[in-house]
C-alpha cells in the first residue's frame, strides 16, 4: 500500500524484497540489523500483527518505522493504545524530513483507530534526534519514569545506559497544541 508520494519520497508498506535492501544498507553504515529482524517484521505485517512503513528516496530504501496495534509491555500494556516501535532512517537520508514523513503516516494510521499513540525512546545520546523530534511532534512523557528491559525502575536502581533504558511517551490526538 502506498501512503505518500511526492517528487522524491515514497512511503509504502514493507515488501519482502526490502529485507535484503535494509540489511545491506545498514551494513554499509556499520549498523547491525540482521535479516531475522526484517523477516519477522514482514511476517508480522502479513498476519496483521504489526504495520511496517518504509520510506524510499529516489527508489532507494531510506528508512522504516513499525507500529503495533496494541502494546504488550510498558505503562500502556493492553490498554488498546498502539505503540510506535523502531524508527530508523539511514544516515545518508537523515535531516531531510524522512523521519517526519514516516511519522506523519504512522500517526495517521494510529489516529484512524484511537485518540492516542505511544512510543518508548532510548535515553543515551544516540537517540537525541529522535527525542527532540518526538517532543516537537507533541509527545509527552507518561510520568512513569525510566524503564529498563521492559520493567519500571525503582528510585536509585542501578542500570546500564544502553538501548533498553527508555522513557515512554504518549501523544493525545485530541489535545490542542499552542
C-alpha positions as CSV (number, residue, x, y, z in Angstrom):
1,X,0.0,0.0,0.0
2,X,1.3,3.5,-0.9
3,X,0.7,6.1,1.9
4,X,2.5,9.1,0.5
5,X,4.3,10.1,-2.7
6,X,5.9,13.3,-3.7
7,X,8.8,14.3,-6.0
8,X,11.4,12.2,-4.3
9,X,9.9,10.4,-1.3
10,X,7.6,7.3,-1.5
11,X,6.2,5.9,1.7
12,X,4.6,2.5,1.5
13,X,4.1,-0.9,3.2
14,X,7.1,-3.2,3.5
15,X,7.7,-5.7,0.7
16,X,9.6,-8.9,1.1
17,X,12.4,-7.6,-1.2
18,X,13.1,-4.8,1.4
19,X,14.7,-7.3,3.8
20,X,17.9,-7.7,1.8
21,X,17.9,-4.0,0.9
22,X,17.8,-2.9,4.5
23,X,20.3,-5.5,5.8
24,X,22.8,-4.3,3.1
25,X,22.1,-0.6,3.6
26,X,22.5,-0.8,7.4
27,X,25.7,-2.9,7.0
28,X,27.1,-0.2,4.7
29,X,26.9,2.3,7.6
30,X,28.2,-0.3,10.1
31,X,24.8,-0.8,11.9
32,X,24.0,-4.4,12.5
33,X,20.4,-5.1,11.6
34,X,20.0,-8.9,11.0
35,X,17.7,-10.2,8.3
36,X,15.8,-12.1,11.0
37,X,14.6,-8.8,12.3
38,X,13.2,-7.7,9.0
39,X,11.8,-11.2,8.2
40,X,10.0,-11.1,11.5
41,X,8.6,-7.7,10.8
42,X,7.4,-8.8,7.3
43,X,5.8,-11.9,8.7
44,X,4.1,-10.0,11.4
45,X,2.8,-7.5,8.8
46,X,1.4,-10.4,6.8
47,X,-0.5,-11.6,9.9
48,X,-1.7,-8.0,10.7
49,X,0.2,-8.1,14.0
50,X,2.4,-5.1,13.0
51,X,2.4,-2.5,10.3
52,X,5.8,-1.8,8.7
53,X,6.1,1.6,6.9
54,X,9.0,2.0,4.5
55,X,10.4,5.3,3.1
56,X,12.1,5.3,-0.3
57,X,14.1,8.3,-1.6
58,X,14.8,8.2,-5.3
59,X,13.9,4.5,-5.4
60,X,16.3,3.6,-2.6
61,X,15.2,2.4,0.9
62,X,15.8,5.3,3.3
63,X,14.1,4.2,6.5
64,X,11.3,2.5,8.2
65,X,9.0,2.5,11.2
66,X,6.7,-0.1,12.7
67,X,3.5,0.2,14.7
68,X,1.9,-2.4,16.9
69,X,-1.9,-2.2,17.2
70,X,-1.7,-2.8,20.9
71,X,1.4,-2.7,23.1
72,X,2.0,-5.6,25.4
73,X,4.8,-4.0,27.5
74,X,5.3,-0.8,29.4
75,X,2.8,1.6,31.1
76,X,0.3,1.3,28.2
77,X,0.3,-2.5,28.0
78,X,-3.1,-3.9,27.0
79,X,-4.8,-0.5,27.1
80,X,-5.8,-0.5,23.4
81,X,-3.1,2.1,22.6
82,X,-1.0,1.5,19.6
83,X,2.8,1.7,20.0
84,X,5.3,3.1,17.5
85,X,8.4,0.9,17.6
86,X,11.8,1.0,15.9
87,X,12.0,4.2,13.8
88,X,15.2,4.1,11.7
89,X,16.4,6.4,9.0
90,X,19.6,5.6,7.2
91,X,22.4,8.1,7.9
92,X,22.6,9.4,4.4
93,X,18.9,10.3,4.5
94,X,18.8,11.9,7.9
95,X,18.0,15.6,8.3
96,X,15.9,15.6,5.1
97,X,12.5,15.2,6.6
98,X,12.2,11.5,6.0
99,X,11.6,10.7,9.7
100,X,8.8,13.2,10.0
101,X,7.1,12.0,6.8
102,X,7.2,8.4,8.2
103,X,5.8,9.7,11.5
104,X,3.0,11.6,9.7
105,X,1.9,8.3,8.1
106,X,2.1,6.1,11.2
107,X,0.3,8.7,13.3
108,X,-2.4,8.9,10.7
109,X,-2.8,5.1,10.9
110,X,-3.0,5.2,14.7
111,X,-5.5,8.1,14.6
112,X,-7.9,6.0,12.5
113,X,-8.2,3.6,15.4
114,X,-7.8,5.6,18.6
115,X,-7.1,9.1,20.1
116,X,-3.7,8.1,21.4
117,X,-0.4,6.6,20.3
118,X,2.6,5.6,22.4
119,X,6.3,5.1,22.0
120,X,9.4,4.5,24.0
121,X,12.7,6.3,23.3
122,X,16.2,5.4,24.4
123,X,17.9,7.8,26.8
124,X,21.5,7.8,25.5
125,X,22.8,10.4,23.1
126,X,22.3,8.2,20.1
127,X,18.6,8.8,20.5
128,X,19.0,12.6,20.8
129,X,17.5,13.4,17.4
130,X,14.5,11.2,18.0
131,X,13.9,12.6,21.5
132,X,13.8,16.1,20.1
133,X,11.6,15.1,17.2
134,X,9.0,13.4,19.4
135,X,8.7,16.3,21.8
136,X,8.3,18.7,18.8
137,X,5.6,16.5,17.5
138,X,3.6,16.7,20.7
139,X,4.7,13.5,22.6
140,X,4.7,13.9,26.4
141,X,6.4,11.7,28.9
142,X,3.8,9.5,30.6
143,X,5.2,10.1,34.1
144,X,6.1,6.5,34.9
145,X,9.8,7.3,34.9
146,X,12.6,5.3,33.4
147,X,12.1,1.7,32.3
148,X,14.9,-0.9,31.7
149,X,14.4,-4.2,29.9
150,X,10.7,-3.7,29.9
151,X,10.4,-3.1,33.7
152,X,9.8,0.1,35.5
153,X,12.9,1.1,37.6
154,X,12.6,1.9,41.2
155,X,14.4,5.0,42.5
156,X,18.2,4.6,42.8
157,X,18.2,1.3,40.9
158,X,21.4,0.7,39.0
159,X,21.1,0.1,35.3
160,X,23.1,0.4,32.1
161,X,22.7,3.3,29.7
162,X,22.1,1.0,26.7
163,X,19.2,0.7,24.1
164,X,17.0,-1.0,26.8
165,X,16.9,2.1,29.0
166,X,13.8,4.0,27.8
167,X,11.2,6.7,28.7
168,X,7.6,6.2,27.5
169,X,5.7,8.9,25.7
170,X,2.1,9.4,24.7
171,X,0.5,11.6,22.1
172,X,-3.1,12.6,22.5
173,X,-4.6,13.5,19.2
174,X,-7.5,15.4,20.8
175,X,-5.2,17.8,22.7
176,X,-4.9,21.3,21.1
177,X,-1.3,22.5,20.9
178,X,-0.4,26.1,21.1
